């Protein structure tokens, strides 16, 4: 047999061996101290807690362990208000607006701005995946700094270390947020923290002042700011007056490009989603523009956001949301029959060169009683897999994704 053919066949075998998890060489290790809760713990807390924000917290916790459908359902137990219907806009929508690819449109608009602010729903990993897709294009447009609401000032080494730890922030313990951070640093962005103490107007002013100080340190660069929900709003907000974005414009005189990706995102039931969103069948993240080339302004106060992003409804691939495999991530099947641990347990994948006792995992999936295998979303490279159950029994294996 020709040696080149042998090489190709051997390479294919190795891909199957490593990427499909056909054989795990497991060793017992000391358990790691991670911040993730198991589904049983989340459910128990919901049944016993009297906290007003318990559903919101549970949604975050489900998102951390790859329980997407459960996350949507529990979020809507708290946020179950049906959106208002603008019937006139709904009836004329398809005639007035044309669809554009969201990444392409945002990239084109970013050219003439110095500050770009994009929001997220803190329970929704999809928003982090989408923002990750913007990074390379924005870097080419001159954006060099990434401000993160979740990032703690105490993590002064994140840019040198190049990955987040559990102690780096709150929402950044979610794997897709961790991967957003990894990719940003890899591309060349310098991360900085801008969170401020206090609530309401005090917090919005503090955030804006912190960003203003960062801009003064390098006034020649462009800035990408990533925040939650209404912090990206430019108009008056009933809870605190001007939001961070509006305050930043006021303090610096720089008009930011503001992007909302929380309004037109799926809910657990169609009836809870925005009526325009319900009407559309999208295959990719989109923006709808009018004849003048302006994005749809869907708000009681149109000046709140410059661009509204529409995310398509999630479809399933390998028992996971299909969007989790974007950004060059592969579906890696992990057979669980060799993992001799009491169920449930978490499967956590860590980049080989990262400290798996402190790093945010690249992916996390909870395995319950019935799963014979799971699928991880991993990019090319070597990983440490940690399997750990509620009794803090832990096993480790190494895999390589070709």
Buried (B, 14 or more C-beta within 10 A) or exposed (E): EEEEEEEEEEEEEEBEBBBBBEEBEBEEBEEBEBEBBBBEBBBEBBEEEEEEEBBBBBBBBBBBBBBBEBBBBBBBBBBEEEBEEBEEBBEEBEEEBEBBEBBEBBBEBBEEBBBBBBBBBBBBBBBBBBBBBBBBBBBEBBBBBBBBBBBBEEBEEBBEBBBBBBEBBBBBBBBBBBBBBBBBBEBEBBBBBBBBEEEEBEBBBBBBBBBBEBBEEEEEBBBBBBBBBBBBBBBEBEEBBBBBBBBBBEBBEBBBBBBBBBBBBBBBEEEBBBBBBBEBEBEEBBBBBEEEEBBBBBBEEEEBBBBBBBBBBBEEBBEBBBBBBBBEBBBBBBBBEBBEBEBBBBBBBBBEEBEBBBBBBBBBBBBEEEBEBBBBBBBEBEBBBBBBBBEEBBBBBBBBBE
